Amino acid sequence: MLISDYLDPSCIRVGVKGDTKEEVLKELVELQFEAHPEIDRGETMDSLYEREKLLSTGIGEGIAIPHARIESCSEILVSFGLLETGVEFNSLDRKPVRLVLLILFPKEKVNLQLRFLARVSRVLHNSDLLEKLYDCTGSEEIIEVFKQYEEKHFH
């Protein structure tokens, strides 16, 4: 299960402009709505906000992994964003977030969700990878950085 397999250039944004957690979530999920019009907007936004109310998805070190399981989703969908400036996300370490991986999962695929989130969390805690991602200027470059990392560590 490779993260790069789920990265679509149209769902990657370098220079996310949101000043709040809500604005960042809206900007990144809008990429999914444009790429996948079958995704239910109301269900998606409600599910993302409900998940954030339970516990912030800011996992520390400037990273957030907002996610939700929704009925209108039939496969893992990922939006990746690098923020222009750090945004308060109520992260575990209280540091502002600069990198967001927003993930939508099919409602019934709990095990898939858990496995994918574990992989994402482990990969994003690699400081060398993060450094390379923060230096990226475009979507294709981000995908290539993930591919290089995964080829080295998972093949």
Rosetta silent file (secondary structure, phi, psi, omega in degrees, C-alpha in Angstrom):
SEQUENCE: MLISDYLDPSCIRVGVKGDTKEEVLKELVELQFEAHPEIDRGETMDSLYEREKLLSTGIGEGIAIPHARIESCSEILVSFGLLETGVEFNSLDRKPVRLVLLILFPKEKVNLQLRFLARVSRVLHNSDLLEKLYDCTGSEEIIEVFKQYEEKHFH
SCORE:     score description
SCORE:     0.000 S_00000001
   1 L     0.000  104.513 -176.421    0.000    0.000    0.000 S_00000001
   2 L  -106.388  133.953  178.717    1.876    3.032   -1.323 S_00000001
   3 H   -61.146  -39.741 -177.381    0.811    6.604   -0.659 S_00000001
   4 H   -60.545  -25.503  177.824    2.075    7.645   -4.092 S_00000001
   5 H   -66.844  -19.174 -176.414   -0.506    5.329   -5.694 S_00000001
   6 H  -108.161    3.847  179.742   -3.242    7.565   -4.288 S_00000001
   7 L   -91.542  123.516  179.550   -1.742   10.954   -5.145 S_00000001
   8 L  -113.513  125.790 -178.291   -3.428   12.727   -8.050 S_00000001
   9 H   -52.130  -32.389 -179.125   -1.754   15.935   -9.317 S_00000001
  10 H   -73.094  -10.721 -179.312   -5.154   17.650   -9.485 S_00000001
  11 H  -113.898   24.958  176.804   -5.624   17.031   -5.754 S_00000001
  12 E  -121.990  133.901  178.574   -2.302   18.498   -4.646 S_00000001
  13 E  -132.620  122.108  171.961   -1.863   22.144   -3.775 S_00000001
  14 E   -97.893  126.372 -178.128    1.393   23.896   -2.972 S_00000001
  15 E    92.440   38.927  174.685    0.702   27.237   -1.307 S_00000001
  16 E   -57.505  132.970 -170.922   -2.593   26.537    0.466 S_00000001
  17 L  -100.237   -6.379 -176.577   -3.789   29.973    1.520 S_00000001
  18 L   -56.935  143.141  178.685   -6.200   29.224    4.373 S_00000001
  19 L  -100.982   -9.450  179.383   -5.630   31.085    7.642 S_00000001
  20 L  -131.260  163.889  177.158   -7.720   28.707    9.774 S_00000001
  21 H   -57.077  -43.665 -178.319   -8.135   24.967   10.069 S_00000001
  22 H   -62.366  -42.707  179.424  -11.612   25.256    8.533 S_00000001
  23 H   -64.827  -39.867  178.719  -10.349   27.250    5.529 S_00000001
  24 H   -64.723  -45.982  178.571   -7.553   24.744    4.917 S_00000001
  25 H   -58.551  -45.921 -178.760   -9.979   21.796    5.114 S_00000001
  26 H   -62.623  -43.080 -178.826  -12.366   23.501    2.685 S_00000001
  27 H   -63.870  -42.292 -177.932   -9.616   24.339    0.191 S_00000001
  28 H   -75.920  -36.257 -179.873   -8.234   20.789    0.169 S_00000001
  29 H   -73.483  -26.438  176.773  -11.573   18.980    0.119 S_00000001
  30 H   -61.329  -32.659  176.380  -12.710   21.217   -2.749 S_00000001
  31 H   -60.743  -38.541  178.178   -9.980   19.567   -4.846 S_00000001
  32 H   -69.175  -40.771  179.859  -11.732   16.232   -4.244 S_00000001
  33 H   -62.770  -36.741  178.707  -15.147   17.659   -5.127 S_00000001
  34 H   -70.177  -41.191 -177.973  -13.757   18.934   -8.430 S_00000001
  35 H   -78.880  -27.328 -175.361  -12.030   15.645   -9.264 S_00000001
  36 L  -135.372   79.297 -176.009  -14.842   13.417   -7.953 S_00000001
  37 L   -61.940  -15.022  179.167  -18.232   15.112   -8.347 S_00000001
  38 L   -73.821  -13.945 -179.487  -19.956   11.991   -6.982 S_00000001
  39 L   -71.932  129.406 -179.304  -18.651   12.802   -3.490 S_00000001
  40 L   -76.637  117.659 -176.611  -21.409   14.242   -1.294 S_00000001
  41 H   -62.247  -49.821 -177.132  -20.290   17.673   -0.046 S_00000001
  42 H   -60.640  -48.071  179.312  -22.499   17.838    3.024 S_00000001
  43 H   -59.957  -42.879 -177.356  -21.644   14.342    4.204 S_00000001
  44 H   -65.338  -50.607 -178.493  -17.928   14.943    3.642 S_00000001
  45 H   -63.623  -43.598  178.840  -17.735   18.277    5.466 S_00000001
  46 H   -59.818  -44.074 -178.674  -19.888   17.011    8.354 S_00000001
  47 H   -66.009  -41.422  178.354  -17.730   13.889    8.710 S_00000001
  48 H   -63.543  -44.928 -179.519  -14.462   15.852    8.628 S_00000001
  49 H   -67.412  -38.609  177.264  -15.690   18.344   11.249 S_00000001
  50 H   -61.748  -41.793  179.215  -17.070   15.557   13.458 S_00000001
  51 H   -63.298  -41.794  179.425  -13.698   13.798   13.333 S_00000001
  52 H   -65.163  -32.310  178.310  -11.893   17.014   14.287 S_00000001
  53 H   -66.595  -34.532  179.754  -14.250   17.490   17.251 S_00000001
  54 H   -63.411  -50.706 -178.365  -13.276   14.064   18.620 S_00000001
  55 L  -168.100  135.829 -179.926   -9.551   14.807   18.583 S_00000001
  56 L   -56.528  142.619  175.892   -7.436   17.038   16.400 S_00000001
  57 L   -91.365    9.180  170.675   -5.846   15.296   13.439 S_00000001
  58 E   -74.768  108.271 -171.248   -2.793   17.520   13.911 S_00000001
  59 E   -92.313    0.417  179.229   -0.306   14.768   14.760 S_00000001
  60 E   106.906  166.770  179.270    2.633   17.051   15.570 S_00000001
  61 L    57.029   30.496  176.543    5.745   18.345   13.851 S_00000001
  62 L    80.394   16.996 -174.689    3.644   20.591   11.597 S_00000001
  63 E  -117.873  139.824  171.609    1.579   17.721   10.132 S_00000001
  64 E  -132.442  142.692  178.876   -2.178   17.124   10.025 S_00000001
  65 L  -128.209   68.226  176.747   -4.023   14.114    8.615 S_00000001
  66 L   -63.904  141.054 -176.337   -7.718   15.037    8.576 S_00000001
  67 E  -155.801  159.664  178.924   -9.792   12.072    7.454 S_00000001
  68 E  -158.490  150.402  171.704  -13.308   10.706    7.264 S_00000001
  69 E  -102.271  128.012 -176.336  -15.192    7.616    6.149 S_00000001
  70 E  -135.095  149.824 -178.762  -18.116    8.512    3.901 S_00000001
  71 L   -62.607  -39.299 -172.950  -20.856    6.648    2.031 S_00000001
  72 L   -81.553    7.255 -179.769  -20.314    8.453   -1.279 S_00000001
  73 L  -106.321  129.526 -178.027  -16.654    7.426   -1.462 S_00000001
  74 L  -108.726   -6.297 -179.971  -15.761    4.154   -3.207 S_00000001
  75 L  -152.128  167.340  175.385  -11.952    4.311   -2.932 S_00000001
  76 L   -65.857  129.276  177.175   -9.245    6.069   -0.935 S_00000001
  77 E  -123.909  130.434 -174.509   -9.070    9.714   -2.022 S_00000001
  78 E  -124.394  132.905  167.529   -6.179   11.929   -0.953 S_00000001
  79 E  -114.774  134.723 -179.528   -5.649   15.684   -1.073 S_00000001
  80 E  -117.529  132.958  178.264   -2.166   16.937   -0.228 S_00000001
  81 E  -137.368  136.993  168.990   -1.433   20.510    0.767 S_00000001
  82 E  -107.102  125.007 -175.977    1.613   22.557    1.699 S_00000001
  83 E   -88.644  144.941  178.232    0.577   25.723    3.508 S_00000001
  84 E   -63.662  -42.348  176.618    2.157   29.119    2.870 S_00000001
  85 E  -134.710  155.719 -179.626    2.216   29.778    6.609 S_00000001
  86 E   -64.251  144.925 -179.173    1.552   27.552    9.592 S_00000001
  87 E  -122.648  139.226  176.370   -2.047   27.282   10.776 S_00000001
  88 L   -64.505  126.079 -176.255   -3.311   26.503   14.282 S_00000001
  89 L  -129.597   11.088 -173.740   -4.753   22.977   14.178 S_00000001
  90 L    54.956   39.949 -177.968   -4.916   22.154   17.908 S_00000001
  91 L   -64.547  157.692 -179.218   -2.049   19.759   17.247 S_00000001
  92 L   -57.397  -36.736 -178.983   -0.801   17.419   19.931 S_00000001
  93 L   -97.849    5.454  178.424    2.466   19.393   20.204 S_00000001
  94 L    66.493    8.747  177.762    0.732   22.796   19.731 S_00000001
  95 L   -81.765  145.447  176.832    2.928   23.585   16.706 S_00000001
  96 L   -65.344  150.135 -177.075    1.261   25.207   13.679 S_00000001
  97 E   -92.265  135.770  176.034    0.543   22.889   10.739 S_00000001
  98 E  -121.973  -13.585 -177.995    2.255   23.358    7.368 S_00000001
  99 E  -130.678  125.952 -178.271    1.599   19.991    5.709 S_00000001
 100 E  -128.396  129.780  173.139   -1.859   18.440    5.384 S_00000001
 101 E  -116.764  100.718 -179.700   -2.817   15.071    3.958 S_00000001
 102 E   -91.543  127.284 -173.400   -6.637   14.996    3.805 S_00000001
 103 E  -128.492  131.515  173.362   -7.971   11.489    3.233 S_00000001
 104 E  -110.160  135.847 -178.942  -11.466   10.212    2.428 S_00000001
 105 E  -121.674  152.041  171.143  -12.248    6.521    2.880 S_00000001
 106 E   -61.724  139.177 -174.630  -15.197    4.338    1.882 S_00000001
 107 L   -52.970  -42.044 -172.472  -17.552    4.109    4.879 S_00000001
 108 L   -85.868   -2.057 -173.412  -17.410    0.310    5.193 S_00000001
 109 L  -100.240   63.425 -177.281  -13.610   -0.060    4.866 S_00000001
 110 H   -63.135  -46.306 -178.759  -12.483    0.361    8.503 S_00000001
 111 H   -62.945  -40.063  177.113   -9.479   -1.980    8.230 S_00000001
 112 H   -60.999  -43.979  178.986   -8.285   -0.252    5.061 S_00000001
 113 H   -59.102  -48.684 -177.784   -8.551    3.095    6.826 S_00000001
 114 H   -63.014  -42.412  179.279   -6.525    1.917    9.818 S_00000001
 115 H   -65.561  -43.870 -178.038   -3.782    0.383    7.668 S_00000001
 116 H   -67.566  -42.407  178.855   -3.511    3.424    5.412 S_00000001
 117 H   -63.846  -38.118  177.476   -3.448    5.900    8.315 S_00000001
 118 H   -62.659  -42.983  178.803   -0.730    3.865   10.040 S_00000001
 119 H   -63.048  -47.954 -178.613    1.354    3.935    6.846 S_00000001
 120 H   -60.076  -46.511 -178.671    0.837    7.676    6.354 S_00000001
 121 H   -61.173  -44.323 -179.620    1.703    8.466    9.956 S_00000001
 122 H   -65.157  -45.436 -178.257    4.873    6.376    9.844 S_00000001
 123 H   -64.277  -43.390 -175.446    6.022    7.819    6.506 S_00000001
 124 H   -74.976   -6.612  174.761    5.352   11.442    7.484 S_00000001
 125 L   -90.656    8.147  177.125    7.444   11.131   10.621 S_00000001
 126 L   -88.225  114.151 -173.730   10.586   10.754    8.488 S_00000001
 127 H   -65.081  -34.291  177.824   12.443   14.069    8.795 S_00000001
 128 H   -64.632  -43.540  178.264   14.372   13.619    5.513 S_00000001
 129 H   -62.317  -46.102 -179.509   11.142   13.070    3.588 S_00000001
 130 H   -58.954  -43.490  179.533    9.490   16.079    5.242 S_00000001
 131 H   -58.296  -44.551  179.346   12.425   18.296    4.370 S_00000001
 132 H   -66.092  -40.492  179.492   12.165   17.267    0.711 S_00000001
 133 H   -63.425  -43.507 -179.679    8.381   17.762    0.686 S_00000001
 134 H   -63.096  -24.284  179.170    8.655   21.272    2.161 S_00000001
 135 L   -84.807   -8.573 -176.915   11.072   22.175   -0.648 S_00000001
 136 L   -68.989  147.306  179.349    8.642   21.075   -3.387 S_00000001
 137 L  -117.530   -3.009 -179.016    7.137   23.673   -5.689 S_00000001
 138 L  -156.505  167.821 -174.506    4.613   21.571   -7.617 S_00000001
 139 H   -65.989  -42.750 -179.355    2.373   18.522   -7.556 S_00000001
 140 H   -63.551  -36.730  178.531    4.474   16.292   -9.819 S_00000001
 141 H   -65.281  -40.453  178.004    7.524   16.981   -7.657 S_00000001
 142 H   -61.965  -46.034  179.100    5.597   15.965   -4.510 S_00000001
 143 H   -60.758  -42.686 -179.785    4.523   12.695   -6.126 S_00000001
 144 H   -63.837  -39.658  178.018    8.107   12.009   -7.201 S_00000001
 145 H   -61.893  -44.997  176.982    9.436   12.632   -3.676 S_00000001
 146 H   -61.725  -45.374 -179.199    6.930   10.122   -2.276 S_00000001
 147 H   -60.032  -44.656  179.605    7.781    7.583   -5.001 S_00000001
 148 H   -62.374  -43.772  179.021   11.512    7.848   -4.342 S_00000001
 149 H   -62.158  -46.646 -176.904   11.002    7.436   -0.610 S_00000001
 150 H   -67.739  -37.510  177.005    8.674    4.461   -1.046 S_00000001
 151 H   -61.523  -38.557 -178.974   10.966    2.735   -3.557 S_00000001
 152 H   -72.471  -37.739 -170.562   13.801    2.999   -1.057 S_00000001
 153 H  -105.144  -16.378 -173.880   11.824    1.905    2.023 S_00000001
 154 H  -127.236   15.155  176.943    9.031   -0.389    0.814 S_00000001
 155 L  -121.373    0.000    0.000   10.463   -2.445   -2.056 S_00000001
